[in-house]
Amino acid sequence: DVQLVESGGGAVETGGSLRLSCAASGFTFSNYYMTWVRQAPGKEREWVATFNSDGTPSYADSVKGRFAISKDNAKNTMYLEMNTLKPEDTAMYYCAADIGSRRYWGQGTQVTVS
């Protein structure tokens, strides 16, 4: 079974940093699009960043220059390094994998910036 487990969230002050992890299992991690999405209270889910199938990253304008995604294929784990955090980055962060016609989601990890 496909499983995605996020970790690394927490509460930080404005300007701080966090690194989120997404541990994947049940599929060949390196072959698929892997994405970070966030959802703030009362708002719709917002795309944050994607690892394209060719290994190149794409970022939303709101995080470009502050966030960076990386992955360790040997560990089947994707990371989201978040720097210069702002209060508007407060949200539940989810990782997702696009496999075939389906998007699989993790349970999310909360990031709170004050």
Buried (B, 14 or more C-beta within 10 A) or exposed (E): EEEBBBBBBEEBEEEBEBBBBBBBEEBEBBEBBBBBBBBBEEEEBBBBBBBEEEEEBBBBEBBEEBBBBEBEEEEBBBBBBBBEBBEEBBBBBBBBBBBEEEEBBBEBBEBBBE
